[in-house]
Amino acid sequence: MEQIIPFISDVGFPIVVTLYLLHRIEAKLDKVVLSIQDLPDRLKE
């Protein structure tokens, strides 16, 4: 937590929020990619 505060003051709050949201979206996109890759197998059943 001590490393985050100076980063916010150096870069700015909007950029930190954007990086956080991009990190969250990336994890959800990985789940979407896996489910799309699994789709042909499920359609064969």
C-alpha positions as CSV (number, residue, x, y, z in Angstrom):
1,M,0.0,0.0,0.0
2,E,2.9,2.3,0.7
3,Q,4.1,2.0,-2.9
4,I,0.6,2.9,-4.4
5,I,0.3,6.3,-2.8
6,P,3.4,7.8,-4.4
7,F,2.4,6.2,-7.7
8,I,-1.0,8.0,-7.5
9,S,0.6,11.3,-6.8
10,D,3.2,10.9,-9.6
11,V,0.9,9.6,-12.3
12,G,-2.5,10.9,-11.3
13,F,-5.7,9.4,-10.0
14,P,-7.4,8.9,-13.4
15,I,-4.5,6.9,-14.8
16,V,-4.4,4.6,-11.7
17,V,-8.2,4.0,-12.0
18,T,-7.8,3.2,-15.7
19,L,-5.0,0.7,-15.0
20,Y,-7.0,-1.0,-12.3
21,L,-10.1,-1.3,-14.6
22,L,-7.9,-2.7,-17.4
23,H,-6.5,-5.3,-15.1
24,R,-10.0,-6.4,-14.0
25,I,-11.2,-6.6,-17.6
26,E,-8.2,-8.6,-18.7
27,A,-9.1,-11.4,-16.2
28,K,-12.7,-11.5,-17.4
29,L,-11.6,-11.5,-21.1
30,D,-9.5,-14.6,-20.3
31,K,-12.6,-16.4,-19.1
32,V,-14.5,-15.4,-22.2
33,V,-11.7,-16.7,-24.5
34,L,-11.7,-20.0,-22.6
35,S,-15.4,-20.4,-22.9
36,I,-15.3,-19.6,-26.7
37,Q,-12.6,-22.2,-27.2
38,D,-14.7,-24.7,-25.3
39,L,-17.8,-24.0,-27.4
40,P,-17.1,-26.4,-30.3
41,D,-16.7,-29.3,-27.9
42,R,-20.0,-28.5,-26.2
43,L,-21.8,-28.1,-29.6
44,K,-20.6,-31.6,-30.6
45,E,-22.3,-33.1,-27.6
